[in-house]
């Protein structure tokens, strides 16, 4: 039986990440795991409240962002980072690194599809996601997840999302285009339109687009991955 497009994409992404997490250590120089994302860390510093924080990392991987943030929370016994990822290799890797870096007590690890993760109302001060929301199964799920995340955010809480759009993949050996291995193929203008409408009642702290190029391996084949990287940071209204 042939795989559906969704099944093929998820299997390809699983193979890529499983191999990468096996062969590349967290914070390895020269890798995309080398350091936390600056916008994620800077946004955390802008949170109006720095005590008893509840953070949610969607598509956490092996802890590129959640471990450095947990280190900042170490002196606050009630604060926590909830880490969600679809891949077992990500969660098991994060479990290992959390103990290695001494922050296991600050992390809650959950293996789940982001689209199926239950977000409790008024739960989180800071929700962030790096290159994960484009891996939801459909645009309708993306819309539903955004609504759930907004309901799950406390007053004055912040969302920081990094989302790939206008994605292209090219085989390096032939120069021929390949079907992008992403579930939602956002167009940049449409994505920004959706976000502006969805966050119309929030304060937009940052909206920018940068072009990104990366060479990756897809099933032992070198592939050039290009995309627009949309950074979207918004803050919920403070208490009235």
Buried (B, 14 or more C-beta within 10 A) or exposed (E): EEEEEEEEBBEBBBBBBBBBBEEBBBBEEEBBBEEBBEBBBEBBEEBEEEEEBBBBBBBBBBBBBBBBBBEBBEEEEEBBBBBBBBBEBBBBBBBBBBEEBEBBEBBBBBBEBBBEBEBEEEBBBBBBBBBBBBBBBEBEBBEEBBEBBBEBBBEBBBBBBBBBBBBEBBBEEEEEEBEBBBBBBBEBEEBBEBBEEBBEEBEEBEBEBEEBEEEBEBEEEEBBBBBBBBBBBBBBEEEE
